[in-house]
Amino acid sequence: MDLVYFIVLVGVLVFVHELGHFACAKAFGVCVLRFSLGFGPKVAGFRRGETEYILAAIPLGGYVKMLGESPTEADSAADNKRAFSAQPLWRRLVIVVAGPTMNLLLPVLLLFFVFLGDRRLPPSVIGSVFTNEPADGRLQPGDRVLSIDGNDVATFYDVSRIVDSNPGTALHLRVQRSGHEIDVTVTPALTTVPGELDIPHRVGRIGISVHEPMAIVGVTSTSSPAALAELRTFDRIVSVRGRVVDRWRDLEQSLAENRGTTVPLTVLRPMEVRSALGGLVDFDVYEPTVMTLAPNPLSPVPGDAPGDAAGVGLEPTDLYVRTVATGGAEGRIGVMPGDRLLELDGEPILQWARFRDRMRAAKGRAHTLSWRRGDTVITHAYQLEGRRVATSTGDRITEYRLGVDHWFLKQSEPRVPNPSLLAYALQRSIGRTLDLIELTITLFGRLFRRELSIGSIAGPLTIFRAAGQAARVGPVSYLELMALLSINLALINLLPIPLLDGGQALFLLLEATLRRRFTARARQVASLIGLVLLIALIVIAVKNDVEREWPLLDRSDTSAE
């Protein structure tokens, strides 16, 4: 079945590419002699008019043969007005680049159908507001954004899109809060966020999220009312005085309403089960328990976080360490499960995600980390160690990963129907296609600068494996792979190598600059050079495929004993 997925994948990409050349040639009245899908011996075909349509045996390419296209017949066919060589230079250039252009447009169509699946989206309800961000003090969890600068919004995607594209511009939000509508002005901060391959993107951010934390608690102090009630970090509170709570916002509201009185709580406590099923898995189970909490709002606990629920010494668990990897940098400096991260290099850690991204970007540079255990603050020098890992392309890169993780469950409001599905799908498909083009160009640049080895060049066997894997995951994954490979095919064909579309376009541009045509001999020599380069590229790709599929034994350690 993988062979079918591979043939369909390559066949669609080649057909679309050659269709671009074919359609433009026909539109300009050029005589098209043959349209071939595949190379090698003819398997099937038919003739319609002057054009022969062929399905060939080797499904790894294709071609459109036009009258007067090859160097050997260009001059002899120049007198025929329907010959390719007789066309004005601009027409020839359009025909040449039409193939890669179609491959760049195909992902827009493919991804359009992918994003048509987003029939329901999260509503424009704010789940979290981050401390010290532009929205802090202006927006609140639970706010529903109705419009921005007079433009109605219904989904969180609309809010994010407008905020991202307007850094430094004051935005006027109409917000529904507790049944009332209010006006809020927020200015997105210009923020550089890492994308795929760490490609930086400059966007606007106001510090909000569609997700809000569930009522899973971190205990801020051993002397807090929460600790005295025997609550533990990572306990999940499911009811307060018989009232069901699920989100952190519900917990804060319930505790605030009972300030100063003893409050009965129903709690689910995670209990570790190790080596279950004969040692196959480790997991946690919830153990229910009931306890009472006696808040003391007149004596706030020193050091309580801004997110402290009603002054009882509880906060969300975002910055609490849940697991510590054996042998990790954090474990070696003494970080333990239940510790609460405080500062990195003297600056408060406000979000786990920001801490993780900052440490990965530091690439092993030294830092100072502070964390709290109970009521004791510990500070230690800290740096991540890189480890060499192999990528899917066979390259080895240095990777920096945290050796700790948190346990921070979140949820969002129920999704609502997408109010403008077609416009949304088109906008998302164009944006994603541009991102993939940037990603591919970046990879090519790193390859040419030798930041990536030639071992990262993939050939047909790698594509064969990827096609089968993507198809088994699902149609969305398969279409996304087809979109990525279509962009790769387009950009490869635009390289200035003779025989490729980019090489032909370069020749045409040089002709326009020099105001004369190259001789048949010059074009033949260039074609021969291009053929040698393409054969070399194919040999490298196939060699990489073979080495990835059947890795050779490492013979570096062969010293005699």
ABEGO torsion letter per residue (X at the ends): XAAAAAAAAAAAAAAAAAAAAAAAAAAAGBBBABBBBEBEBBABEBBBEABBBBBBABAAEEBBBBBGABAAAAAAAAABAABAAABBAAAAAAAAAAAAAAAAAAAAAAAAAAAAABABBBBABBABBBBGBAABGABBBGBBBABBGGBBBABAAAAAAAAAABBGBBBBBBBBBGGBBBBBBBBBBBBBBBBBGGBBBBBBBAGBBABBBBBBBBBABAABAAAAAGBBBGBBBABBGGBBBABAAAAAAAAAAABGBBBBBBBBBBBBBBGBGGGABBBBBBBBBBBBBBBBAABBBBGBBAABBGGAGBBBAAABBABBBBGBAAAAAGBBBGBBBABBGGBBBABAAAAAAAAAAAGGBBBBBBBBBEABBBBBBBBBBBBBBBBAAGBBBBBBBBABBBBBBBBBBBBBBBABAAAAAAAAAAAAAAAAAAAAAAAAAAAAAGABBAAABBBAAAAAAAAAAAAAAEAAAAAAAAAAAAAAAAAAAABBBBGBAAAAAAAAAAAAAAGBBBBAAAAAAAAAAAAAAAAAAAAAAAAAAAAAABBBBBAABABBX
